[in-house]
Amino acid sequence: MTTQHGQFRGFVVSKARMSGERSVFRSIFRNVSVLTLGRIANALCSFIYIALAVRALGLSDFGLLILIHSLASTSSVLSRMQSWQTLIRFGSESFGNGDTDLLHRVIHFCIRLDTLSATFAIVFGLVGVQIYGHTAHWSAHVRFLADLYMFVSPLMYSGWANGILRMAGKFHLVPIIDSCAALAKTLGVIIGYVLHLKLGYFLFIWAMTIIIDYGFYIHYALDILRRKFSFQYLRAFRHWRWQLPGMWQFTRAASVNQTLGNISGHVATLLVGNGLGPAEAAVFRVCRQIADGIVTPAQLISPVLYPELVRMRDRQDWRGLKRVTWKMFGVLSGLSVALLLLSAFFGSTIFRFLLHVHVHHTSLYISIMLLAAVFSLLVIPLEPLLIVVGHVKFLMKNRTAVMAVYFPALYVLTRHFGLAGACLSTAACNATILLSQMLGVWFFHDRIGKSSER
């Protein structure tokens, strides 16, 4: 009887685990489907506003627009702390349990982080304009426009507000926000195209889109907190020194890792622009944008997967956590093959439609950049796993080492081999990151669940 009872109990536990994993998968793919709607609307609008902006400005001035935006994005990424990851890691349990006092303290900590990030973003941006503008021989007028644009760089990151929406499972709000911002940009570009307006106007439209996007995130996040937890924003600035044990260390390591990952695309565009000129920077940026756009629906798994893994960690479901990660890796691997075939047939057609110009070897550039995007895509299930189980320092050191080699190699290869060198170095960088994280998961696999770090 004891043996039969043990077998029955094991069967029940096994069924419960399988049911839990299926529930996690349903939640992930349901939320990814919702997020994809917003990205589809954004992609459709981008086909219109990029094509019209190139026709209105010409490839060279459009390249200047891209470079100024990349400078602002670089300053934003350089300064930002990954407050949304800190919020989910340290506030998820209190959010679910209704522990208002602890949750308020964690949110206040994250708001203070974002406030400091905003200040540094403006400083980095203004300094960056002076340095890059001088080396790229920008006119005084272009530098002035770039200086003005740097003041919207803090609004490119809605860290704590984004964390609230993800923690609350309000993924349906994201496509609403994305669609409103994309429609506003498209309408503004159409007006600029019809009236034959210049670079300053188009920078204004890009800036207004950023403000609209940021405003929506803050509004919805505050609305959720006020309804459920009677939250007051200004109280965040009362106790600057409060933090939970390990909170700052986690934030610092996660921020370095994410900053290096997010900044690589913007720095690469700036380096290409410095080495080859604004027109080539525009071509490189659009090729990368096409590749990223093709894999976007799959990339949306990342913001959905991390909160789910945190919940599984809180339940001590280590076996399920590993199974979900590897199943997602398998799904993304199969999808990657289909995406590579798609780019081979339609990549250059999309490029010609967007820029309305013919550039030699665009199919090759897009194929290489899509390969780079696929390598980055396959990292998606591995990185959250390593973060959740407490190996964020490994990720930080790994990405730091790779980027220390990537940026010099990118510049040298771009100067010697043009856009092909830039694309190949980007693909090699992403492949190295993927391989190193796979080795990291393999090395730490048996330790998952045994670490005392939360």
Disulfide bonds with the S-S distance in Angstrom:
none
